[in-house]
Every structure is written in structure tokens, then in C-alpha cells.
């Protein structure tokens, strides 16, 4: 049956824009660049998938006739975004063509039959628990920057590991990311209901899935969260996100943490340190962003050198009473870490000149970053 409906432009734009990262992936199946459009009573249901991430959204509409078809996701987004009309009218024509009227503008968009569109995964709603969106947003924003890019040799580093930790009758969600050169951990205390979730020995959420979780949680106070053997499920009143979990092992980060000590610590003003790093980074080499840190009693000196442009130096006061240290690090790793941290003062703990640097802050409980050194 050919569908026909009218829909608010802003409502449709919010929905179709949320599909773009999922449907834009180049794949072998042409239909995956389309969204499934199901027109039912008083609403349309938009579904997009790349076989790893699936997103289903319900959008209110004035439905004149029901039906189902798939339409090109990117082109539908562009039409909606550029439309000057507050209402868009859709009417299905013969041979999977759809006429879209937006004020004085009329578009004809070629669709594809829905028969070939992948079936959306089933999930167990009874096993889901209610979570505060702010908790998940904090976990993601404090760790996503150190997930490895796809070119990383150890492919499981292109995912974030999610763990449940029980400490003294309290339950924490822990997100861990690493690209092999740095490690980032964020803990958040959660409600006891999380204890019922089916965590695997290693629960790995791929980078793109983590990005979609962040978007899903925006503008929502709570959502329902579920973990199954092969997928993570997020559900709200009008949206459903299902992410296929990655299989594999994550490096033994606990072994690294066990050898780090807080005995040799530097207390640093976070903003002053961040501003200095940004200035010094102007004269680092593009590939490694290497800087030198010379730490002595209550003072740190940062220097960088670029073969083509010259050098930079900056120094400022810190609180430090240990032996002098001369250290080499990737400047960008420090910048990205300090940008997501909270609080005025951070603690940088370094065992010796060849050991990793552990960064924490009393004002940012639950956060920990470890950055590996460089030989200069």
C-alpha cells in the first residue's frame, strides 16, 4: 500500500540526522545507505543499520495512508536540512518513487523495496535496567579520546571496555580505553540494579558504538540499558539503539597500574599546564608531537623543537620535592587528557625518568590516565 503523511520538519531533521553516521558507512549492500521508513498510525518509524549498529526512531506524523519503503538516508537528510518549510509532505508514487513537497519545492526521490532491508535484532527488554544519561556521558567523554584508530595492530584497542566493579557494597561502572601509548579509566558509581546486567568477562564496545551511545544520551535524563552476550541495547520512549559487541581480549591494564607509584608526585595547576602545552606544541614535529619536561624542585620547564621552524620554551611553578627528572612525552596526549579533566590541581606521578606518567585529580574522582614516555 502506498503511504502518505505530513511531518514536522524539525522532528524529521532530528531523526534523520541521527542516522547519518550509521548509514554513511560504505558497505557491500547498497540498501544499507538507505533508511527503512515504516509509516504506521500517527507516526513514522525510521530504521538505519550497518549490520554492527542499528538505530530505530519513532517520530510523530499526520498519517493519511500507511506503508513501508526505504529511502536514501543522505539525500533525505539534505532535503530536510535545506527545506525552508516547517512541514514536509510525503506521498509514495509508482515504482518506489516518493514525492516530497516542502512549501513551493517539490522533490522526487527514488526508493527501494523494504524486502532486502536487514531484520532489526531482537533483544530482551525484561533484562534492561534504568540508567542516568549523565553517568554514561561522563564515562564516554572522559575516555573516548584514547580509543585506538582503526589502523592499530591490536584491533580490540579500537573498542572501549566496560566493566562492573563492586567495592565495599558500592557498584561502579568502569570504562577503559587505550591506544597502546596511553591508558584512560573512568569510574562512576551506579545504582544497585546494574548488578543484574549480564557482563561478559570482556565487554568491548567498538569506537563507533561508543560515539553513538554519546549521541543517544544527549537531551535525555534517563534511558534503559541492557547487555547481552553479543550486543548492547539502549532504549528510550522514542528510540532504540543496538550495538554489536566486539569479540577478543583487552590488554592487562591492571598489571601496569600495579607497578605505578604515587610516591614521586608533582602537583600542577591544570589550566596553567594546559595553556603551556598548547604553546609548546606549536613547535613540535607533526608525527610524534614530542616535548621535553625538565622537573626540579618546585619548577617545570617545557621545551620543544621543530627542524623547520625553531623551538619553544616555557617554565612555571609546581609543587615537587623529589629528585630532578628529565622526561620525554607526546604533548598531544597530555593536552587531550587535561581537556577532559575537572578541577584546579592535578597530580602527575612518575617513578623515574623512564616510567609512565599517571595523572589523577582529587577534584575528578574516578578518573585516571597513564601516558607512556618517549625517548628523545
C-alpha positions in Angstrom: 0.0 0.0 0.0 1.4 3.5 -0.9 2.0 5.7 2.1 1.2 9.4 2.5 1.9 11.6 5.5 2.8 15.1 6.7 5.6 15.6 9.2 7.2 18.5 11.1 10.5 19.5 9.5 12.4 19.8 12.8 11.2 16.5 14.1 12.2 14.7 10.9 15.6 16.5 10.9 16.4 15.4 14.4 15.6 11.8 13.4 17.3 11.6 10.1 20.4 13.4 11.3 20.9 10.8 14.0 21.1 8.1 11.2 23.9 9.7 9.2 26.9 8.2 10.9 25.3 4.7 10.6 24.1 4.8 7.1 27.1 6.7 5.6 29.4 3.7 6.0 30.4 2.3 2.6 29.4 -1.3 2.5 28.8 -4.1 0.1 25.0 -3.8 0.4 23.6 -0.7 -1.4 20.4 -0.8 0.7 22.4 -0.1 3.9 22.8 3.5 2.8 19.0 3.8 2.9 16.8 4.2 5.9 13.7 2.0 6.4 10.6 4.2 6.5 7.6 2.5 8.2 4.5 4.6 8.1 2.1 3.5 10.8 -0.7 5.1 12.8 0.2 8.7 13.9 3.9 8.1 13.5 6.7 7.0 11.2 9.5 4.6 12.3 13.0 5.3 10.9 15.5 2.4 11.0 19.1 2.5 9.9 21.8 -0.1 10.2 25.3 -1.0 9.1 25.0 -4.6 10.5 27.1 -3.5 13.5 25.0 -0.6 14.8 21.2 -0.3 14.4 19.1 2.7 15.3 15.3 2.8 15.3 13.4 6.1 15.9 9.7 6.9 16.3 8.6 10.3 15.0 5.1 11.7 15.3 3.4 12.5 12.0 0.0 13.1 10.4 -0.6 9.8 8.6 -3.0 9.7 5.7 -2.0 6.3 4.4 0.3 3.6 5.9 3.1 1.8 4.1 6.7 0.9 4.1 9.7 1.7 1.8 13.5 2.5 2.1 14.8 5.9 1.0 18.4 7.2 0.6 19.4 8.4 4.0 21.9 11.1 3.0 19.6 12.7 0.4 16.6 12.6 2.7 18.8 14.4 5.3 19.9 17.0 2.8 16.4 17.7 1.6 15.1 18.1 5.2 18.0 20.2 6.2 17.7 22.7 3.3 14.0 22.9 3.4 12.5 26.3 4.3 9.1 24.8 5.1 8.0 23.9 8.6 6.1 20.9 7.3 7.1 18.3 4.7 4.5 16.1 2.8 5.5 12.6 1.6 3.5 10.7 -1.0 4.6 7.3 -2.4 4.1 7.0 -6.2 4.5 4.1 -8.5 7.8 2.1 -8.8 9.1 3.1 -5.4 9.3 6.8 -6.2 8.4 9.2 -3.4 7.2 12.8 -3.9 8.3 15.2 -1.2 6.6 18.6 -1.0 8.2 21.3 1.1 6.4 24.6 0.6 7.0 25.7 -3.0 9.7 23.0 -3.5 8.8 19.5 -4.9 11.3 16.6 -4.9 11.1 13.1 -6.4 13.2 10.6 -4.6 13.9 7.1 -5.7 13.4 4.4 -3.0 14.0 0.7 -2.8 11.6 -2.0 -1.6 11.9 -3.0 2.0 12.2 -6.7 1.4 16.0 -6.7 1.2 16.5 -4.5 4.3 18.2 -6.4 7.2 16.0 -7.5 10.0 16.4 -5.5 13.2 18.0 -7.5 16.0 15.8 -8.9 18.8 16.6 -8.0 22.4 15.4 -8.9 25.9 13.6 -5.9 27.3 12.9 -7.7 30.6 16.7 -7.7 31.3 17.2 -4.0 30.9 17.8 -1.5 33.8 17.2 2.3 34.0 20.4 4.4 33.9 21.0 8.1 34.3 22.3 9.5 30.9 24.8 11.8 32.7 26.6 8.7 34.0 27.1 7.2 30.6 28.0 10.6 29.1 30.7 11.1 31.7 32.2 7.7 31.1 32.3 8.2 27.4 33.6 11.8 27.3 36.4 11.0 29.8 37.7 8.1 27.8 36.8 8.1 24.1 39.7 10.2 23.0 42.2 7.4 23.7 40.5 4.7 21.8 42.8 3.5 19.1 42.2 4.3 15.5 41.3 1.5 13.1 44.9 1.2 11.8 46.0 -0.1 15.2 47.6 -3.6 15.0 45.7 -4.9 18.1 42.1 -4.5 16.8 40.5 -4.8 20.2 42.1 -1.5 21.2 39.6 0.1 18.7 37.0 -0.5 21.4 36.2 0.7 24.9 36.0 -2.0 27.6 33.1 -1.7 30.0 33.3 -3.3 33.4 31.2 -3.6 36.6 33.2 -3.3 39.8 31.9 -4.0 43.3 33.7 -2.1 46.2 32.5 -2.1 49.8 28.8 -2.6 48.9 29.1 0.0 46.2 28.8 -0.7 42.5 30.8 1.2 39.8 30.7 1.2 36.1 34.2 1.4 34.7 35.1 2.4 31.1 38.7 1.7 29.9 40.4 2.7 26.7 43.9 2.5 25.3 45.7 3.0 22.0 48.9 1.3 23.2 50.6 4.6 24.1 48.2 5.7 26.8 45.5 4.3 29.1 42.4 6.1 30.3 40.0 4.9 33.0 36.8 6.4 34.3 34.7 5.0 37.2 31.2 6.1 38.1 29.1 4.9 41.0 25.8 3.4 39.8 22.5 2.0 41.2 22.5 -1.5 42.6 20.2 -2.6 39.7 23.2 -2.6 37.4 24.3 -5.8 39.2 21.7 -7.7 37.2 23.3 -6.9 33.8 24.9 -9.8 32.0 28.5 -8.5 31.8 30.9 -10.8 29.8 34.5 -11.4 31.0 35.4 -8.8 28.4 32.7 -6.4 27.2 34.1 -4.4 24.3 32.1 -1.6 22.7 33.5 -0.5 19.3 34.6 3.1 18.8 31.6 4.0 16.6 29.3 2.3 19.0 30.7 4.5 21.8 30.1 7.6 19.7 26.5 6.6 19.1 26.0 6.0 22.8 27.1 9.6 23.5 24.7 11.0 20.9 21.9 8.8 22.2 22.3 10.1 25.7 22.1 13.7 24.8 19.0 15.6 25.8 17.8 12.6 27.9 17.7 12.3 31.6 17.4 8.5 31.8 17.3 5.5 29.4 17.0 1.8 29.7 20.3 -0.2 29.3 20.8 -3.8 28.5 23.8 -6.1 28.0 23.5 -9.4 26.2 26.1 -11.9 25.0 26.7 -10.2 21.7 25.1 -6.8 21.9 24.5 -3.7 24.0 21.0 -2.2 24.0 19.9 1.4 24.8 16.2 2.3 24.7 14.1 5.4 25.4 10.5 6.3 24.8 11.1 7.1 21.1 14.5 5.5 20.2 16.2 2.1 20.2 20.0 1.6 19.7 21.6 -1.8 19.4 25.4 -2.2 19.1 27.1 -5.4 18.3 29.9 -6.0 20.8 33.4 -6.8 19.7 35.0 -10.2 20.5 38.5 -10.5 21.7 40.8 -9.8 24.7 41.8 -6.4 26.1 45.4 -5.9 27.4 46.1 -6.5 31.1 46.0 -2.9 32.2 45.8 -3.8 35.9 49.4 -5.1 35.7 50.6 -1.7 34.6 48.7 0.1 37.4 50.2 -2.2 40.0 53.8 -1.1 39.2 53.0 2.6 39.3 53.6 4.5 42.5 52.3 7.8 43.8 55.4 8.4 45.9 57.1 10.7 43.3 54.4 13.2 42.6 54.1 16.6 41.0 51.2 18.9 41.9 50.4 21.1 38.8 47.8 23.8 38.1 45.8 22.1 35.4 44.9 25.2 33.3 48.4 26.7 33.5 49.8 23.3 32.4 47.3 23.0 29.5 48.0 26.5 28.3 51.7 25.9 28.3 51.4 22.6 26.5 49.3 24.2 23.7 52.0 26.9 23.2 54.9 24.4 23.3 53.0 22.1 20.8 53.3 24.8 18.1 57.0 23.8 17.7 56.7 20.0 17.9 57.3 17.7 14.9 54.0 16.7 13.2 54.3 13.0 13.6 55.3 12.4 17.3 54.5 15.8 19.0 57.5 15.2 21.2 58.2 17.6 24.1 60.8 17.5 26.9 59.8 18.1 30.5 62.6 19.0 33.0 61.3 18.9 36.6 63.3 20.2 39.5 62.3 21.5 43.0 59.0 23.3 42.6 59.6 24.1 38.9 58.9 22.5 35.5 60.4 23.6 32.2 58.8 22.5 28.9 60.7 22.6 25.6 60.0 21.6 22.0 61.9 21.8 18.8 61.0 21.7 15.1 63.6 21.2 12.4 61.8 23.6 10.0 60.5 26.4 12.3 62.6 26.6 15.5 62.0 25.9 19.2 59.8 26.9 22.2 60.4 27.0 25.9 58.1 27.7 28.9 58.5 27.3 32.6 56.3 27.7 35.6 56.0 26.8 39.3 54.8 23.4 40.5 54.9 21.6 43.9 57.6 19.0 43.8 60.3 17.9 46.2 61.8 14.9 44.6 65.0 14.3 42.5 65.4 16.2 39.2 63.7 14.5 36.3 64.2 14.9 32.5 61.2 13.4 30.6 60.0 13.0 27.1 56.3 12.7 26.2 53.8 13.1 23.3 52.4 16.6 24.0 49.1 15.8 22.4 48.4 13.0 24.9 48.7 15.4 27.8 46.6 18.0 26.1 43.7 15.6 25.4 43.8 14.3 28.9 43.8 17.7 30.7 41.0 19.0 28.4 38.5 16.4 29.8 39.6 16.6 33.4 38.0 18.7 36.1 39.5 20.6 39.0 42.2 23.1 39.5 45.1 20.9 40.6 46.3 17.6 39.0 48.8 15.1 40.3 51.4 13.7 37.9 53.1 10.6 39.4 56.3 9.4 37.8 58.5 6.6 39.3 61.6 7.6 37.3 62.8 9.1 34.0 61.8 6.0 32.0 58.5 5.2 33.7 54.9 6.1 32.6 53.2 9.2 34.0 50.0 8.6 35.9 47.6 11.6 36.1 44.8 12.0 38.7 43.0 14.8 40.5 41.2 14.9 43.8 38.6 17.1 42.1 37.9 14.4 39.5 37.2 11.2 41.4 37.2 8.0 39.3 39.4 9.4 36.6 42.9 8.1 35.9 45.2 8.4 32.9 48.5 6.8 32.2 50.8 8.2 29.4 53.8 6.2 28.2 57.2 8.1 27.9 59.1 8.8 24.7 62.9 8.6 24.2 64.2 11.9 22.9 
